Amino acid sequence: MEKKYINRPIYTERIRPFIGKQLIKVLTGQRRTGKSYILLQIIDVIRDLNPEAHIIYIDKELVAFSTLTDSESLYSYVMTHLSDGKENYLFIDEVQEIKEFQIAIRSLLNENRCDIYCTGSNAKILSGELSTHLSGRYIEIHIHSLSYREFLDFNQLMPSEQSLNQYLTFGGMPYIHHLSLNDKEVVYEYLRNVYSSILLKDVVARESIRNVAFLESLVSYLIDNTGSLFSSQNISKFLKSQHINIPTQTILNYLRALCNSFFIYKVQRAEVNGLKIFEIGEKYYFEDLGIRNAIRPSAYRMDIGKWMENVIYIDLLRHGYKVYVGKNETKEIDFIAEKGSTKLFIQVAYLLYDENTVQREFGGLMEIANHYPKYVITMDRMSNGENYQGIKQLYLGDFLLAEDKERL
């Protein structure tokens, strides 16, 4: 537990109000996004608040805890490590590795034995295990890969065109700050290893995937079509053209498995007015752009638009927005972001080369008749902050660094 870390207050401050409350705090997110280190930061916050706090820490990736395989062994371990007369805090890292863990933590919660925190790398712990047994008695804090601001802090960089391009290239997996960003192959090799771990541990093993070769082909297809509207039927047609015959339901199951591991996110389409959700046609984005790029490296100019959309989408999630692909009568809006009573409408473009490009990117937003903020986000610093008929053009780096997206 004695590890050095770089603070990520965006998460510890979200968790702080729930410390000591009779709710299980569940940190979810893709493997290697830093959930374990967030637990360590929470422990330090608790010790600052209560120096006499008694900490029980279980890390299911360590051999020392290999005997904790089911609810009974988990419950027995915790009960024998409680400290009488002190406030007890239980931390379980990668809780989904313990069979029927929810039975043990439900009992510990009901008995008021300890304040409980756990991490998980698969959405099924919320959609299945926890929701069935502990509905309304837990909160989820989703941990994403590093934001652009965190990427700068971790790598001791200043905001610049170069650092933004590095972020778009290497993504935000926290560990890469230990590597040299000047050696792309070293960073990519690490990221490919993370990808293999996610695929094998959180997708193939967890979801009982049989056709691993097809799963990898599906990931490649998603990389090539990042930010493109498609459906499982479209994928099936494409595969048939390649003489690969895979049932549509299998494709849906594999997509769901990838989403469950938080490796990708499904973004549905919605009407600009009224947010009617369309059942057909969606987009997929990756949790970490660096892993995506490491799997299938490509030319900067070929993929820059997809990279921009991907980092903007994850950044909106990181700030607590629900995000949809917007659909007008004749045009598509890249993102509608909704949080409480607020909405943002966002169009993404690499550069606004000419008047036709300006009309295309601003045109869909101009048709939206409401008072909510509307942005066209580009890589053009020269026009940063300029307004075009009430729509603001923003430089990507400034948008990513802004804490308040509604008042740019």
C-alpha positions, 0 to 999 in steps of 0.5 A: 500500500505504500506507493507514491502517486499523483493526486487526481482530485477530480475523483477524490472530491467526488467521493469525499462527501460519501466517506463514512456513509452507509453506502458502498462506494464502487469505483469502475473503469477500464483496467489500468486507468488508475482505480487502485491509486484512487483507492490509495488517495481515498485512504489518505483522505480518510487518515487525514480525517481520522488518524485512528482509522483502521484500514483493511485492504484487499488486492485481488491481483496479489497472491497474498489474497488468492485464497479469497475466492468466494463470499464466505472466505471474503467475509471470514477474512474481513471479520478476523481483521476488524479492529474493535473500538475503531472505525473500520474501512474496507477496500477491495481492489478488483472485487469481481474476482471474488465469486458472489462477493455481493453476499459478503459485502451486503452482510457487512453493510447491514451489520454496519461493520465497516465503510466499504470501497471497491473497484471493478473492471467490468460493468456486470458488477453493477448491472448484475451482481450489485444491482440485484442484491444492493439496489439503492445502497451503492454509488458508482464513481467511474474512473477514466484515463487521464484528462488532458490536464492530468496528462500534462501534470503527470508528464510535467508538460505545458499546454502546447500544440506538441503536448496536445498531439502527444495526448492525441497519440498516446492517450491517457493511461497513467503509467506511461508517464514512467516511459519516454514519450519520445519513444513511440514504440516503447509506449505502444508496446506497453499499451498493446500489453494493456490491451491484451490484458483487457481482452483476455481477463475482462472480455474473453474470460469474463464473458466466456468468449469463444471466437477470439480471432473474430473478437480481435477483428471486431476491434479492428473494425471499430478502430477503422470506423471510430465515430462512424454510424453503423449497426450490427447488420452493417458489420455482418454485411461487411464480414460476409463480403470478406467471406466471414459468416457471423450471426448478428446476435454474436456481433451484438454479444461481442460488442456488449462484452467490449462495452462491459469491460469499459474498453469501448462506449456505445453512443446512441443517436437522439433527436436534437429537439426532445431527445427521442432515442433512435434504436438503429445506428450508433457510434462507438468510441474508445476509453483510451485513444492511445490503446486504440492507436497502438493496436492499429497505428495510422497517419495523423492526418488520416485519423485526426478527426476521429481522434478529436471526436474520441477525446471530446466524447470521453472528456464530456463523460469525465465531466458528468455529461450524458452524451448522444449523437444529434440528429436534425431533419437533414444534418447530424450534430456530432454531440449533444451533451446533457447534464441536469438542465444544461445541454451543449451542442458540439460539432468537431472539425479538424480545420475550417479550410473554406466557406463550404467547410464553415457552412457545413460545420456551423450549418447544423448548429445554426438550425437549432433554435435554443439558448444552449451553448453551441461550439465548433471545436477545431485544431485552429488556434488562430480563430479560437473564441471567435463567434459565428452567428452566436456559435463559438469556435474553440481550439481543442486544447482549450476545450479540454482544459476548461473545467466549466464547459458551459461558460467558455 
